[in-house]
Amino acid sequence: MHYGYIGLGNLGAACAGCLLKAGFKVTVYDLNAALAAPLVAAGATLATSAEGVAASADHVITCLPSPAVSEKVLRHILPHMKKGASWVEMSTLGRDEVLRLAGIAAEGGVRMMELPVTGGVHLAHQGKITMLAGGDADLFDLHHGAMQAMGDKIFHMGPLGSSSIIKVITNMLAFIHLKATSEALMLAKRGGLDLAQAWHAIAASSGNSFVHETEGALILNGSYDIAFNIDLALKDLGFALGFGKEFGVPLDLASMTNQTYIAAKAAYGGEAQSPMIAKLLEDLLGTDLRAEGFPSRLE
C-alpha cells in the first residue's frame, strides 16, 4: 500500500519513518522541505505539494498543528485523491472539528479515520507509540498494518469523534501529572534530599507515573526537551475544558494546570517546551531542580 504523509514535524517524521522501515511506499510533503530530507534519504519519495501527495498515494495521512491547518490541507488534497482513497488524520483535534472535517471529506467522496496518538515522540521513533483510532471498522482493518508499523498498542475507540475525546483525556492527565511531579521534585529538593535518589524512589513507589519517569527526567537534566511545546499543551487543555463544560464535569485540576501553562507562556513563550512549567517553580523559589545522570532527550 502506498501512503502519502503530510506534516513532518517531530511526530509526523517519526511515524512516516516507521512506515518506511516496515516496507510501505511513502510519499512525503511538508512546507519546510528540509524536514523531509532524512525520510527521502531513507527511501521516501518527495512531493512538491500536498496536491502531489494526494494524486500519487493510495491513502493520505496528515499530522498537522491545528484544526485550521488540517482543514486547509484537506481542501487542497480532496480534489486530487484517488477513487477509494481514505484520509487518516493523526492531528489532535476536538470532536466537533473531527465530525465537521469528516463531513467535508465525505462531500469529496473520501472517508476519514481519526488516529491521534499518545506516549511521546521518543516512542514514535521506536514504533511503540499508542494509537487511538476512530472511525468505521472496515477502515480500521484496512489501515491496521500501517498502525502496527507505527505503534505497538492499537485501540479502536469507536465511531468518529471517540478518539478525540480519549486523546484529550490522556493529554489532560499528562499535563496534570507534570505539574504534580514538578511540585514533588521541588519538595524533595527543598527538603534536602538527593534529587536523583528521590526521582528513583518516586519511580518505584505508588506515586509513580509515566510522566514522572519521562518528563521528570528531562526536568532534572535541565533540557525540558520533550519535543512538545506550551502552545500545544494549551490547545489540548482548551479541548479538555470544553468537554468538561459540555459533559457537565468539573475539571478543577485541569483548570489549575491550564492557569500554570498560561503563566509559563507569559514567562517563556508559546514555543517553549511543555515541562518548563517546572521552571516557573524553580524561578519563583530561586531553586533549580538539577541532578546528574539524566538525559537531555528521550531515546
Buried (B, 14 or more C-beta within 10 A) or exposed (E): BEBBBBBBBBBBBBBBBBBBEBEBBBBBBBEEEEBBBEBBEEEBBBBEBBBBBBBBBBBBBBBBBBBEBBBEBBBBBBEBBBEEBBBBBBBBBBBBBBBBBBEBBEEBEBBBBBBBBBBBBBBBBBBBBBBBBBBBEEBBEBBBEBBBBBBBBBBBBBBBBBBBBBBBBBBBBBBBBBBBBBEBBBEBBEEEBEBBEBBEBBBEEEEBBBBBBBBBBBBBBBBBBBBBBBBBBBBBBBBBBBBBEEEEEEBEBBEEBBEBBEBBBEBBEBEBBBBBBBBBBBEEEEEBBEBEEBBEEBE
